[in-house]
């Protein structure tokens, strides 16, 4: 428990009680003002309305309004809960900013993904996460080296390899994806070691798993398993499973399973 020393000082006919902590003197009168100012600022930073904060605390919005106007202060029992909602310490509520460890990371809570080692890139409009391809197609997340896992609602350009999986709301462009690749737009990679799904086209040297595209699939090597395209499939190597296209299939190697094309051409060269 923190230990505080109290000092009484007379200013003319007035007596002011002060708290002395670590060489800092703050008057008791100022605490209400500091607390009200900080609750207002932290609430706005958190994107909460007075009604929203009141709802989390099981109170009326009028109570929160009084705090922020300096008309009253929160019950002391509520301070830990208020601090948790804002993701700060109780000291921070009272303007006592403790020195942070330089190695300490800033952590934002309540995000719609796991808190793991996956690299996540997101675009917000205000406090609203943009998820549709139309909203984020103009934004590109560019990596200058290798990465492990990458998730983003934007486009991905990786000037290296992605060690596991890549998931993008837009396009994926990289050297190699060593896991799976899922894109709302197009996939353009040297190699995908897992399966590849694209809302647009897939253009790769090789896909070792399944290849599924709403548009075209163009592969300069093999497709390890099934290939399915909304339009055309063009593969210079083998397709290890079935091939299905809305228009045409041109395969320079073997199709190990069935071939079905809705257009004029479903051909495999010998």
Buried (B, 14 or more C-beta within 10 A) or exposed (E): EEEEEEEEEEEEEEEEEBBEEEEEEBEEEBBBEBBBEBBBEBBEEBEBEBEBBBBEBEBEBEBBBBBBEBEEBBEEEBBEEBBEBBBBBEEBBBBBEEEEEEEEEEEEEEEEEEEEEBBBBBBEEEEEBBEEBEBBBEBBBEBEEBBBBBBBBBBBBBEEBBBBBBBBBBBBBBEBBBBBBBBBBBBBBBBBBBBBBBBBBBBBBBBBBBBBBBBBBBBBBBBBBBBBBBBBBBBBBBBBBBBBBBBBBBBBBBBEBEBEBEEEEBEBEE
